[in-house]
Amino acid sequence: MLDQKVYLDDIYASKKCDGSPFKAVVMMSKEARFINNQAYQGFIQLEEKPTTIAMNKFKQDKLSVVVNEEK
């Protein structure tokens, strides 16, 4: 089990969120919502809370953000 906290140092070191705490929170919350929806629909069985899974994925650098720039 990984440490269940995301420190500012983790966020500042992340190139995927450009060191922005706001982007990091958005990335983790969207992932947690996705995981929760998958569990609700019966596709996966959870052994940890969705937020814990999302934080661990962020710390392992497995999350990214996609920006749609429409003109």
Stockholm file with secondary structure:
# STOCKHOLM 1.0

chainA/1-71         MLDQKVYLDDIYASKKCDGSPFKAVVMMSKEARFINNQAYQGFIQLEEKPTTIAMNKFKQDKLSVVVNEEK
#=GR chainA/1-71 SS CCCSCCCHHHHHHCTTTTTCHHHHHHHHHHHHHHHHHHHHTTSCCCSSCHHHHHHHHHHTTCCCCCCCCCC
#=GC SS_cons        CCCSCCCHHHHHHCTTTTTCHHHHHHHHHHHHHHHHHHHHTTSCCCSSCHHHHHHHHHHTTCCCCCCCCCC
//
